[in-house]
């Protein structure tokens, strides 16, 4: 899977670390970096595509196998990416 951008330093919040298996996190980060934004609306998908070209923040939404939703957010400068639960935002 080819990446479209650098994810920078990876971080994960305590809630996401507790709720999402690391193997699923790894798969989701790879999807995110390749431009597979997961379960987002068309407007957010378009925003991410614009953000790729304009150095803005990127956000993906995924669901774990157990049904737990989680987000992956990469900062505009691509210095870091955070995995978190929506409740931790």
PyMOL commands that set and color helices and strands:
alter all, ss='L'
color gray80, all
select helices_A, chain A and resi 14-19+22-33+42-54+86-88
alter helices_A, ss='H'
color red, helices_A
select strands_A, chain A and resi 9-12+58-63+69-74+80-84
alter strands_A, ss='S'
color yellow, strands_A
deselect
rebuild
show_as cartoon
